[in-house]
């Protein structure tokens, strides 16, 4: 059995704007130099922290092919060596039909948001 590529250290956090709105931001830890780098952020603000966090988690979820194994570094088939999936625009991140089915209707395993 072939070993899985290393897991990617990706985090989502929410920032509050000066006007009291909320934006999600995805960051990833890179090795050289060891630091956190922004890889994606919301283009519009949410009225609540909860909605912004849920939206950010959904974006992260769409970037992961297998939620049981988590986000993995590219093994070279998805791009140049050393590149990660996050380097590709989200519109080009593909999900299998099984992943798409599992990813629909929930907020990263936290259930539906109250309406």
Order of alpha helices (4+ residues) and beta strands (2+ residues): beta-beta-beta-alpha-alpha
